[in-house]
Amino acid sequence: DTEVTQTPKHLVMGMTNKKSLKCEQHMGHRAMYWYKQKAKKPPELMFVYSYEKLSINESVPSRFSPECPNSSLLNLHLHALQPEDSALYLCASSQEGGATGELFFGEGSRLTVL
Amino acid sequence: QQQVKQSPQSLIVQKGGISIINCAYENTAFDYFPWYQQFPGKGPALLIAIRPDVSEKKEGRFTISFNKSAKQFSLHIMDSQPGDSATYFCAASLSGGKLIFGQGTELSVKP
């Protein structure tokens, strides 16, 4: 079983809604990530938090807003999304800020934007 | 170049056979090369990884071969089993937390 927990597992939202995806890890990892994955494609990096500070933003549109309240939690706030934003959103964590590339992924939140 | 090129896109292997997936990269700044396995409806899971100063790493039925001069690395799955059927991603890591994934290989192991 994964040690990175994501909620909700499925989310359907309209283009005017505001919703949030949540991620939690209790492995003591100090880096956390948001990835987006479309069907039959590799995960695409969105954001990296290292020691609770945003260290990488891969030019993600502002309708996606990340938040790291503490070292165990990571949120992704969603507002005014487009249908093309429908995807599997994966949270991951790693021990050393990602230097080793050994990420632990959650099972993802499948988002559908109507 | 921050791309990692992966082949083949799909692979069908008989039970007990050897599955081989290849990856190539250009950026010499990559410092770690993990492989991830993803089952449908699940997140990717780390399978095995190698540093560029090592030519081979074996864990059970899974072996990474790494050729630094050719900038290529590959995953070999020995005695492939139907339970190995999944999508496999090679990846390359940059310091600072950036992980670049290959395009993925969909492996199907036939009984």
Chai-1 contact restraints between the chains, C-beta under 6 A:
chainA,res_idxA,chainB,res_idxB,connection_type,confidence,min_distance_angstrom,max_distance_angstrom,comment,restraint_id
A,A31,B,G97,contact,1.0,0.0,6.0,A-B,restraint_1
A,P42,B,F89,contact,1.0,0.0,6.0,A-B,restraint_2
A,P42,B,F101,contact,1.0,0.0,6.0,A-B,restraint_3
A,P42,B,Q103,contact,1.0,0.0,6.0,A-B,restraint_4
A,P42,B,G104,contact,1.0,0.0,6.0,A-B,restraint_5
A,P43,B,F101,contact,1.0,0.0,6.0,A-B,restraint_6
A,V48,B,G97,contact,1.0,0.0,6.0,A-B,restraint_7
A,L90,B,G43,contact,1.0,0.0,6.0,A-B,restraint_8
A,G97,B,G97,contact,1.0,0.0,6.0,A-B,restraint_9
A,G98,B,G97,contact,1.0,0.0,6.0,A-B,restraint_10
A,A99,B,S95,contact,1.0,0.0,6.0,A-B,restraint_11
A,T100,B,Y32,contact,1.0,0.0,6.0,A-B,restraint_12
A,G101,B,Y32,contact,1.0,0.0,6.0,A-B,restraint_13
A,G101,B,P34,contact,1.0,0.0,6.0,A-B,restraint_14
A,G101,B,S93,contact,1.0,0.0,6.0,A-B,restraint_15
A,G101,B,L99,contact,1.0,0.0,6.0,A-B,restraint_16
A,E102,B,L46,contact,1.0,0.0,6.0,A-B,restraint_17
A,F105,B,G43,contact,1.0,0.0,6.0,A-B,restraint_18
A,F105,B,P44,contact,1.0,0.0,6.0,A-B,restraint_19
A,G106,B,G43,contact,1.0,0.0,6.0,A-B,restraint_20
A,E107,B,K42,contact,1.0,0.0,6.0,A-B,restraint_21
A,E107,B,G43,contact,1.0,0.0,6.0,A-B,restraint_22
A,G108,B,G43,contact,1.0,0.0,6.0,A-B,restraint_23
